[in-house]
């Protein structure tokens, strides 16, 4: 299984879709409680496995079991950088997620901690 940093990066990347799904199903307050727990140090792995489908959970487990894969599979990590490109990292140095400014030049956000990512 992957380490906590890997799962926190996955949580951060998945959180926007999880919020949309939770909002549509009337369970946004429950998700927000888990978001707060993770911000306070709870396991992101446990939260991911709670909030994603069994198929997605298996894919996440498979991703985490491949030590050579690094963070290559996360959305927003590869591709052509946008306007004002720069490499940004976790604002709290808790995970290895990396992102670039979007096509409008906006600095990426860490959704796990609701903060602007910091330049690396």
C-alpha positions as CSV (number, residue, x, y, z in Angstrom):
1,X,0.0,0.0,0.0
2,X,1.2,3.6,-0.6
3,X,2.3,5.9,2.1
4,X,0.2,8.7,3.8
5,X,1.8,11.3,1.5
6,X,0.6,9.4,-1.6
7,X,-2.9,9.1,-0.3
8,X,-3.0,12.8,0.7
9,X,-2.1,13.7,-2.8
10,X,-4.8,11.5,-4.2
11,X,-7.3,12.9,-1.7
12,X,-6.4,16.5,-2.8
13,X,-6.7,15.5,-6.5
14,X,-10.1,13.7,-6.0
15,X,-11.7,16.2,-3.6
16,X,-13.3,18.5,-6.2
17,X,-15.1,15.5,-7.7
18,X,-16.0,14.1,-4.3
19,X,-17.5,17.5,-3.3
20,X,-19.6,17.6,-6.4
21,X,-20.8,14.0,-5.8
22,X,-21.5,14.7,-2.1
23,X,-23.4,17.9,-2.9
24,X,-25.6,16.1,-5.4
25,X,-26.4,13.3,-2.9
26,X,-27.0,15.6,0.1
27,X,-24.0,14.4,2.1
28,X,-21.7,17.4,1.7
29,X,-21.7,18.0,5.5
30,X,-20.4,14.5,6.1
31,X,-17.7,15.0,3.5
32,X,-16.8,18.3,5.1
33,X,-16.3,16.6,8.5
34,X,-13.9,14.1,6.9
35,X,-12.1,17.1,5.2
36,X,-11.7,18.7,8.6
37,X,-10.4,15.4,10.1
38,X,-7.8,15.1,7.4
39,X,-6.7,18.7,7.9
40,X,-6.3,17.8,11.6
41,X,-4.1,14.8,10.8
42,X,-6.5,11.9,10.2
43,X,-5.7,9.2,7.6
44,X,-6.4,10.3,4.0
45,X,-6.3,6.6,2.9
46,X,-9.2,5.8,5.1
47,X,-11.2,8.7,3.8
48,X,-10.5,7.9,0.2
49,X,-11.6,4.3,0.7
50,X,-14.8,5.6,2.4
51,X,-15.7,8.0,-0.3
52,X,-14.8,6.4,-3.6
53,X,-16.4,3.5,-5.3
54,X,-15.0,-0.1,-4.8
55,X,-13.7,0.0,-8.3
56,X,-11.9,3.3,-7.8
57,X,-10.6,2.1,-4.4
58,X,-9.1,-0.9,-6.1
59,X,-7.4,1.3,-8.7
60,X,-6.1,3.5,-5.9
61,X,-4.7,0.5,-4.1
62,X,-3.1,-0.7,-7.3
63,X,-1.6,2.7,-7.9
64,X,-0.2,2.9,-4.4
65,X,1.3,-0.6,-4.7
66,X,3.5,0.5,-7.6
67,X,6.5,2.2,-5.9
68,X,8.0,3.3,-9.2
69,X,4.9,5.1,-10.5
70,X,5.4,8.1,-8.2
71,X,2.8,10.7,-8.7
72,X,2.5,10.3,-12.5
73,X,-1.1,9.2,-12.5
74,X,-2.7,12.1,-10.8
75,X,-4.8,14.6,-12.7
76,X,-3.2,18.0,-13.2
77,X,0.4,16.7,-12.8
78,X,1.4,16.2,-16.4
79,X,0.7,18.1,-19.6
80,X,1.5,21.5,-21.0
81,X,1.8,24.2,-18.3
82,X,-0.6,27.1,-18.6
83,X,0.0,30.8,-18.7
84,X,2.6,32.0,-16.2
85,X,3.7,28.3,-15.8
86,X,5.5,27.3,-12.7
87,X,5.7,24.2,-10.6
88,X,3.7,24.3,-7.4
89,X,3.7,21.9,-4.4
90,X,1.7,21.2,-1.3
91,X,1.6,24.3,0.9
92,X,2.2,22.2,4.0
93,X,4.8,19.8,2.6
94,X,2.6,16.9,3.4
95,X,2.3,15.3,0.0
96,X,4.2,15.1,-3.3
97,X,1.4,16.5,-5.5
98,X,2.7,19.0,-8.1
99,X,0.6,21.3,-10.3
100,X,1.0,24.2,-12.7
101,X,-0.9,27.5,-13.2
102,X,-4.1,27.0,-15.2
103,X,-4.7,28.4,-18.7
104,X,-5.7,31.7,-17.2
105,X,-2.6,32.0,-15.1
106,X,-4.2,31.2,-11.8
107,X,-2.1,29.6,-9.1
108,X,-3.3,26.0,-8.3
109,X,-5.1,25.3,-5.0
110,X,-4.5,22.5,-2.6
111,X,-8.1,21.3,-2.0
112,X,-7.1,19.1,0.9
113,X,-6.2,22.2,3.0
114,X,-8.0,24.9,1.0
115,X,-4.9,26.9,0.4
116,X,-2.9,28.2,-2.5
117,X,-0.2,25.8,-3.5
118,X,3.3,27.2,-3.1
119,X,6.1,27.6,-5.7
120,X,8.6,24.8,-5.6
